Amino acid sequence: MNKTLTLTTIASLATLIFCTFGCQSQNPGTQESDGSEQTSTEQAEPESKLIQYGRMREVIGMQKHHGRIALAEATSQPHLYAVGALEGLTGEVTVLDGAVVATTVDEAHQLQPVDVNPEIQATLLVGNHISAWTDHTVSKAVPSEEFDAYIEQLASEQGIDTSKPFVFTASGNFIDVRLHVIQGACPVHAKLHGVELSENEQPFEGSFPRLTGTLVGVFAKNAAGELTHPDTSTHTHVVFNEPNSGARVTAHVEQTGLDEGAVIRLPARPSPDDQE
């Protein structure tokens, strides 16, 4: 009788130990990802890893432009700065310190501000939560062909690891600006691949010798197809007042220079931990 009791007790203890240690390795709240889309973010701490929903190659090249993140959800954390495209590639979206500016193209191919509501989603959104910046005034005009190199050099001088993507902003006057707002298809991609866009896909395209506004951008070296278009290290949007209507709109910047006196803002506290 005692031997039977002892064996029963040992078996019960073995089962308890197995469940205590073995079962802990399985987290029922964890779901496996197929890696086909980047639809979640690292948000352990503000100003840590870049936030990204969607990749350029899949959103534009593969036409996987379904909604990935509600703009209301994206801005639930403070101090978000981000650039992206609306669900269905129906327009551009820029987030400036948590304030969302979205713009589409109307039937006359003119810029149309979007009234942002909780249901609006982005198919592509890239940025970060930044609460502190350093300001740097442009002492001499920077031509558009030197824009990427200027941002990279300035960031490097501030101790930012430019091999890793980072967010920047700029405010003031910009020169030699070329921009667009998509309407179902990307004009940059179409030109690169010799694709003729239909009438319903015609974007707004504009060129401005001089434009006043605010840039929000992501510098990402060697990230074509992931974060940027080919032949550029920046994915940049501009927020400005439309010259005719005065409405606050945004657009994707294909090229821009910086006029003297423009102010570049870079994240104030880069650290090795933040950029791993």
Contacts in CASP RR format, 6 or more apart in sequence:
PFRMAT RR
TARGET T0000
AUTHOR 0000-0000-0000
METHOD contacts of the structure
MODEL  1
MNKTLTLTTIASLATLIFCTFGCQSQNPGTQESDGSEQTSTEQAEPESKL
IQYGRMREVIGMQKHHGRIALAEATSQPHLYAVGALEGLTGEVTVLDGAV
VATTVDEAHQLQPVDVNPEIQATLLVGNHISAWTDHTVSKAVPSEEFDAY
IEQLASEQGIDTSKPFVFTASGNFIDVRLHVIQGACPVHAKLHGVELSEN
EQPFEGSFPRLTGTLVGVFAKNAAGELTHPDTSTHTHVVFNEPNSGARVT
AHVEQTGLDEGAVIRLPARPSPDDQE
33 40 0 8 1.000
36 58 0 8 1.000
37 54 0 8 1.000
37 55 0 8 1.000
37 58 0 8 1.000
37 64 0 8 1.000
37 68 0 8 1.000
38 52 0 8 1.000
38 53 0 8 1.000
38 54 0 8 1.000
38 55 0 8 1.000
39 53 0 8 1.000
39 54 0 8 1.000
39 68 0 8 1.000
39 69 0 8 1.000
41 49 0 8 1.000
41 51 0 8 1.000
41 52 0 8 1.000
41 53 0 8 1.000
42 48 0 8 1.000
42 49 0 8 1.000
42 50 0 8 1.000
42 51 0 8 1.000
43 51 0 8 1.000
43 77 0 8 1.000
43 129 0 8 1.000
46 77 0 8 1.000
46 78 0 8 1.000
46 79 0 8 1.000
46 129 0 8 1.000
46 130 0 8 1.000
46 131 0 8 1.000
47 128 0 8 1.000
47 129 0 8 1.000
47 130 0 8 1.000
47 131 0 8 1.000
47 132 0 8 1.000
47 267 0 8 1.000
47 269 0 8 1.000
47 274 0 8 1.000
48 273 0 8 1.000
48 274 0 8 1.000
49 274 0 8 1.000
50 126 0 8 1.000
50 127 0 8 1.000
50 128 0 8 1.000
50 165 0 8 1.000
50 166 0 8 1.000
50 167 0 8 1.000
50 218 0 8 1.000
51 74 0 8 1.000
51 80 0 8 1.000
51 82 0 8 1.000
51 125 0 8 1.000
51 126 0 8 1.000
51 127 0 8 1.000
51 128 0 8 1.000
51 129 0 8 1.000
52 125 0 8 1.000
52 126 0 8 1.000
52 127 0 8 1.000
52 227 0 8 1.000
53 68 0 8 1.000
53 69 0 8 1.000
53 74 0 8 1.000
53 122 0 8 1.000
53 123 0 8 1.000
53 124 0 8 1.000
53 125 0 8 1.000
53 126 0 8 1.000
54 68 0 8 1.000
54 123 0 8 1.000
54 124 0 8 1.000
54 125 0 8 1.000
55 124 0 8 1.000
55 225 0 8 1.000
55 226 0 8 1.000
55 227 0 8 1.000
56 124 0 8 1.000
56 224 0 8 1.000
56 225 0 8 1.000
56 226 0 8 1.000
56 227 0 8 1.000
56 228 0 8 1.000
56 229 0 8 1.000
56 235 0 8 1.000
57 225 0 8 1.000
57 226 0 8 1.000
58 64 0 8 1.000
59 65 0 8 1.000
59 85 0 8 1.000
59 89 0 8 1.000
59 123 0 8 1.000
59 124 0 8 1.000
60 89 0 8 1.000
60 185 0 8 1.000
60 186 0 8 1.000
60 189 0 8 1.000
61 189 0 8 1.000
64 123 0 8 1.000
65 85 0 8 1.000
65 87 0 8 1.000
65 88 0 8 1.000
65 89 0 8 1.000
65 123 0 8 1.000
65 124 0 8 1.000
65 184 0 8 1.000
66 87 0 8 1.000
66 88 0 8 1.000
66 123 0 8 1.000
67 87 0 8 1.000
67 88 0 8 1.000
67 121 0 8 1.000
67 122 0 8 1.000
67 123 0 8 1.000
68 121 0 8 1.000
68 122 0 8 1.000
68 123 0 8 1.000
68 124 0 8 1.000
68 125 0 8 1.000
69 121 0 8 1.000
69 122 0 8 1.000
69 125 0 8 1.000
70 118 0 8 1.000
70 119 0 8 1.000
70 120 0 8 1.000
70 121 0 8 1.000
71 93 0 8 1.000
71 95 0 8 1.000
71 100 0 8 1.000
71 102 0 8 1.000
71 116 0 8 1.000
71 118 0 8 1.000
71 120 0 8 1.000
71 121 0 8 1.000
71 122 0 8 1.000
72 117 0 8 1.000
72 118 0 8 1.000
72 120 0 8 1.000
74 80 0 8 1.000
74 82 0 8 1.000
74 95 0 8 1.000
74 122 0 8 1.000
74 125 0 8 1.000
75 95 0 8 1.000
75 98 0 8 1.000
75 100 0 8 1.000
77 129 0 8 1.000
78 98 0 8 1.000
78 129 0 8 1.000
78 131 0 8 1.000
79 97 0 8 1.000
79 98 0 8 1.000
79 129 0 8 1.000
79 130 0 8 1.000
79 131 0 8 1.000
80 95 0 8 1.000
80 97 0 8 1.000
80 98 0 8 1.000
80 127 0 8 1.000
80 128 0 8 1.000
80 129 0 8 1.000
81 95 0 8 1.000
81 96 0 8 1.000
81 97 0 8 1.000
81 98 0 8 1.000
81 127 0 8 1.000
81 128 0 8 1.000
81 129 0 8 1.000
81 130 0 8 1.000
81 167 0 8 1.000
81 169 0 8 1.000
81 216 0 8 1.000
81 217 0 8 1.000
82 93 0 8 1.000
82 94 0 8 1.000
82 95 0 8 1.000
82 125 0 8 1.000
82 126 0 8 1.000
82 127 0 8 1.000
82 128 0 8 1.000
82 167 0 8 1.000
82 216 0 8 1.000
83 92 0 8 1.000
83 93 0 8 1.000
83 94 0 8 1.000
83 95 0 8 1.000
83 125 0 8 1.000
83 126 0 8 1.000
83 127 0 8 1.000
83 216 0 8 1.000
83 217 0 8 1.000
83 218 0 8 1.000
83 235 0 8 1.000
83 236 0 8 1.000
83 237 0 8 1.000
83 252 0 8 1.000
84 92 0 8 1.000
84 93 0 8 1.000
84 94 0 8 1.000
84 122 0 8 1.000
84 124 0 8 1.000
84 125 0 8 1.000
84 126 0 8 1.000
84 237 0 8 1.000
85 91 0 8 1.000
85 92 0 8 1.000
85 93 0 8 1.000
85 122 0 8 1.000
85 123 0 8 1.000
85 124 0 8 1.000
85 182 0 8 1.000
86 92 0 8 1.000
86 93 0 8 1.000
86 102 0 8 1.000
86 104 0 8 1.000
86 114 0 8 1.000
86 120 0 8 1.000
86 121 0 8 1.000
86 122 0 8 1.000
86 123 0 8 1.000
87 120 0 8 1.000
87 121 0 8 1.000
87 122 0 8 1.000
87 123 0 8 1.000
88 123 0 8 1.000
88 184 0 8 1.000
89 123 0 8 1.000
89 182 0 8 1.000
89 183 0 8 1.000
89 184 0 8 1.000
89 185 0 8 1.000
89 186 0 8 1.000
90 104 0 8 1.000
90 182 0 8 1.000
90 183 0 8 1.000
90 184 0 8 1.000
91 102 0 8 1.000
91 103 0 8 1.000
91 104 0 8 1.000
91 105 0 8 1.000
91 114 0 8 1.000
91 181 0 8 1.000
91 182 0 8 1.000
91 183 0 8 1.000
91 184 0 8 1.000
92 102 0 8 1.000
92 103 0 8 1.000
92 181 0 8 1.000
92 182 0 8 1.000
92 237 0 8 1.000
92 250 0 8 1.000
92 251 0 8 1.000
92 252 0 8 1.000
93 100 0 8 1.000
93 101 0 8 1.000
93 102 0 8 1.000
93 103 0 8 1.000
93 122 0 8 1.000
93 125 0 8 1.000
93 250 0 8 1.000
94 100 0 8 1.000
94 101 0 8 1.000
94 102 0 8 1.000
94 216 0 8 1.000
94 237 0 8 1.000
94 238 0 8 1.000
94 239 0 8 1.000
94 250 0 8 1.000
95 101 0 8 1.000
95 125 0 8 1.000
95 127 0 8 1.000
95 216 0 8 1.000
96 169 0 8 1.000
96 214 0 8 1.000
96 216 0 8 1.000
96 239 0 8 1.000
100 116 0 8 1.000
101 113 0 8 1.000
101 239 0 8 1.000
101 248 0 8 1.000
101 249 0 8 1.000
101 250 0 8 1.000
102 113 0 8 1.000
102 114 0 8 1.000
102 116 0 8 1.000
102 120 0 8 1.000
102 250 0 8 1.000
103 111 0 8 1.000
103 112 0 8 1.000
103 113 0 8 1.000
103 114 0 8 1.000
103 181 0 8 1.000
103 249 0 8 1.000
103 250 0 8 1.000
103 251 0 8 1.000
104 111 0 8 1.000
104 112 0 8 1.000
104 114 0 8 1.000
104 181 0 8 1.000
104 183 0 8 1.000
105 111 0 8 1.000
105 112 0 8 1.000
105 181 0 8 1.000
105 182 0 8 1.000
105 183 0 8 1.000
105 202 0 8 1.000
105 203 0 8 1.000
105 204 0 8 1.000
106 112 0 8 1.000
109 183 0 8 1.000
109 202 0 8 1.000
109 203 0 8 1.000
109 204 0 8 1.000
110 204 0 8 1.000
111 181 0 8 1.000
111 204 0 8 1.000
111 242 0 8 1.000
111 247 0 8 1.000
111 249 0 8 1.000
111 251 0 8 1.000
113 247 0 8 1.000
113 248 0 8 1.000
113 249 0 8 1.000
114 120 0 8 1.000
126 218 0 8 1.000
126 227 0 8 1.000
126 235 0 8 1.000
127 167 0 8 1.000
127 218 0 8 1.000
128 166 0 8 1.000
128 167 0 8 1.000
128 267 0 8 1.000
130 167 0 8 1.000
130 267 0 8 1.000
132 267 0 8 1.000
132 268 0 8 1.000
132 269 0 8 1.000
133 169 0 8 1.000
133 265 0 8 1.000
133 266 0 8 1.000
133 267 0 8 1.000
133 268 0 8 1.000
134 158 0 8 1.000
134 265 0 8 1.000
134 266 0 8 1.000
134 267 0 8 1.000
134 268 0 8 1.000
135 263 0 8 1.000
135 264 0 8 1.000
135 265 0 8 1.000
136 154 0 8 1.000
136 158 0 8 1.000
136 263 0 8 1.000
136 264 0 8 1.000
136 265 0 8 1.000
136 266 0 8 1.000
137 261 0 8 1.000
137 262 0 8 1.000
137 263 0 8 1.000
137 264 0 8 1.000
138 258 0 8 1.000
138 259 0 8 1.000
138 260 0 8 1.000
138 261 0 8 1.000
138 262 0 8 1.000
138 263 0 8 1.000
138 264 0 8 1.000
139 260 0 8 1.000
139 261 0 8 1.000
140 260 0 8 1.000
141 175 0 8 1.000
141 257 0 8 1.000
141 258 0 8 1.000
141 259 0 8 1.000
141 260 0 8 1.000
142 150 0 8 1.000
142 257 0 8 1.000
142 258 0 8 1.000
143 175 0 8 1.000
143 176 0 8 1.000
143 257 0 8 1.000
144 175 0 8 1.000
144 176 0 8 1.000
144 177 0 8 1.000
144 178 0 8 1.000
144 255 0 8 1.000
144 256 0 8 1.000
144 257 0 8 1.000
145 255 0 8 1.000
146 257 0 8 1.000
147 234 0 8 1.000
147 255 0 8 1.000
147 256 0 8 1.000
147 257 0 8 1.000
147 258 0 8 1.000
148 219 0 8 1.000
148 232 0 8 1.000
148 233 0 8 1.000
148 234 0 8 1.000
150 258 0 8 1.000
151 168 0 8 1.000
151 219 0 8 1.000
151 233 0 8 1.000
151 234 0 8 1.000
151 264 0 8 1.000
152 162 0 8 1.000
152 219 0 8 1.000
152 221 0 8 1.000
152 233 0 8 1.000
154 264 0 8 1.000
154 266 0 8 1.000
155 162 0 8 1.000
155 166 0 8 1.000
155 168 0 8 1.000
155 219 0 8 1.000
155 266 0 8 1.000
156 162 0 8 1.000
158 266 0 8 1.000
158 270 0 8 1.000
159 270 0 8 1.000
160 166 0 8 1.000
160 266 0 8 1.000
160 267 0 8 1.000
160 270 0 8 1.000
161 270 0 8 1.000
161 275 0 8 1.000
162 219 0 8 1.000
162 221 0 8 1.000
163 221 0 8 1.000
164 275 0 8 1.000
165 218 0 8 1.000
165 219 0 8 1.000
165 220 0 8 1.000
165 223 0 8 1.000
165 227 0 8 1.000
166 218 0 8 1.000
166 219 0 8 1.000
166 266 0 8 1.000
166 267 0 8 1.000
166 270 0 8 1.000
167 216 0 8 1.000
167 217 0 8 1.000
167 218 0 8 1.000
167 219 0 8 1.000
167 267 0 8 1.000
168 215 0 8 1.000
168 217 0 8 1.000
168 218 0 8 1.000
168 219 0 8 1.000
168 264 0 8 1.000
168 265 0 8 1.000
168 266 0 8 1.000
168 267 0 8 1.000
169 214 0 8 1.000
169 215 0 8 1.000
169 216 0 8 1.000
169 217 0 8 1.000
169 264 0 8 1.000
169 265 0 8 1.000
170 214 0 8 1.000
170 215 0 8 1.000
170 258 0 8 1.000
170 262 0 8 1.000
170 263 0 8 1.000
170 264 0 8 1.000
170 265 0 8 1.000
171 213 0 8 1.000
171 214 0 8 1.000
171 215 0 8 1.000
171 262 0 8 1.000
171 263 0 8 1.000
171 265 0 8 1.000
172 212 0 8 1.000
172 213 0 8 1.000
172 214 0 8 1.000
172 259 0 8 1.000
172 261 0 8 1.000
172 262 0 8 1.000
172 263 0 8 1.000
173 210 0 8 1.000
173 211 0 8 1.000
173 212 0 8 1.000
173 213 0 8 1.000
173 259 0 8 1.000
173 261 0 8 1.000
173 262 0 8 1.000
174 208 0 8 1.000
174 210 0 8 1.000
174 211 0 8 1.000
174 212 0 8 1.000
174 213 0 8 1.000
174 215 0 8 1.000
174 238 0 8 1.000
174 256 0 8 1.000
174 257 0 8 1.000
174 258 0 8 1.000
174 259 0 8 1.000
174 262 0 8 1.000
175 209 0 8 1.000
175 210 0 8 1.000
175 211 0 8 1.000
175 256 0 8 1.000
175 257 0 8 1.000
175 258 0 8 1.000
175 259 0 8 1.000
176 209 0 8 1.000
176 255 0 8 1.000
176 256 0 8 1.000
176 257 0 8 1.000
177 207 0 8 1.000
177 208 0 8 1.000
177 209 0 8 1.000
177 210 0 8 1.000
177 211 0 8 1.000
177 238 0 8 1.000
177 253 0 8 1.000
177 255 0 8 1.000
177 256 0 8 1.000
177 257 0 8 1.000
178 205 0 8 1.000
178 206 0 8 1.000
178 207 0 8 1.000
178 208 0 8 1.000
178 253 0 8 1.000
178 254 0 8 1.000
178 255 0 8 1.000
178 256 0 8 1.000
179 205 0 8 1.000
179 206 0 8 1.000
179 207 0 8 1.000
179 208 0 8 1.000
179 238 0 8 1.000
179 251 0 8 1.000
179 252 0 8 1.000
179 253 0 8 1.000
179 254 0 8 1.000
179 256 0 8 1.000
180 187 0 8 1.000
180 188 0 8 1.000
180 203 0 8 1.000
180 204 0 8 1.000
180 205 0 8 1.000
180 206 0 8 1.000
180 251 0 8 1.000
180 252 0 8 1.000
180 254 0 8 1.000
181 203 0 8 1.000
181 204 0 8 1.000
181 249 0 8 1.000
181 250 0 8 1.000
181 251 0 8 1.000
181 252 0 8 1.000
182 203 0 8 1.000
182 252 0 8 1.000
183 200 0 8 1.000
183 201 0 8 1.000
183 202 0 8 1.000
183 203 0 8 1.000
183 204 0 8 1.000
184 200 0 8 1.000
184 201 0 8 1.000
185 195 0 8 1.000
185 197 0 8 1.000
185 201 0 8 1.000
185 203 0 8 1.000
186 203 0 8 1.000
187 197 0 8 1.000
187 203 0 8 1.000
187 205 0 8 1.000
188 229 0 8 1.000
188 254 0 8 1.000
189 195 0 8 1.000
189 229 0 8 1.000
190 196 0 8 1.000
190 197 0 8 1.000
192 230 0 8 1.000
197 203 0 8 1.000
204 251 0 8 1.000
210 259 0 8 1.000
211 238 0 8 1.000
211 240 0 8 1.000
211 256 0 8 1.000
212 240 0 8 1.000
212 241 0 8 1.000
213 238 0 8 1.000
213 239 0 8 1.000
213 240 0 8 1.000
213 241 0 8 1.000
214 238 0 8 1.000
214 239 0 8 1.000
214 240 0 8 1.000
215 236 0 8 1.000
215 237 0 8 1.000
215 238 0 8 1.000
215 239 0 8 1.000
215 253 0 8 1.000
215 256 0 8 1.000
216 236 0 8 1.000
216 237 0 8 1.000
216 238 0 8 1.000
216 239 0 8 1.000
217 234 0 8 1.000
217 235 0 8 1.000
217 236 0 8 1.000
217 237 0 8 1.000
218 227 0 8 1.000
218 228 0 8 1.000
218 234 0 8 1.000
218 235 0 8 1.000
218 236 0 8 1.000
219 233 0 8 1.000
219 234 0 8 1.000
220 226 0 8 1.000
220 227 0 8 1.000
220 228 0 8 1.000
220 233 0 8 1.000
220 234 0 8 1.000
220 235 0 8 1.000
221 233 0 8 1.000
222 233 0 8 1.000
223 233 0 8 1.000
224 230 0 8 1.000
224 231 0 8 1.000
224 232 0 8 1.000
227 235 0 8 1.000
228 234 0 8 1.000
228 235 0 8 1.000
229 235 0 8 1.000
236 252 0 8 1.000
236 253 0 8 1.000
236 256 0 8 1.000
237 250 0 8 1.000
237 251 0 8 1.000
237 252 0 8 1.000
237 253 0 8 1.000
238 250 0 8 1.000
238 251 0 8 1.000
238 253 0 8 1.000
238 256 0 8 1.000
239 248 0 8 1.000
239 249 0 8 1.000
239 250 0 8 1.000
240 248 0 8 1.000
240 249 0 8 1.000
240 250 0 8 1.000
240 251 0 8 1.000
241 247 0 8 1.000
241 248 0 8 1.000
241 249 0 8 1.000
242 248 0 8 1.000
242 249 0 8 1.000
258 264 0 8 1.000
END
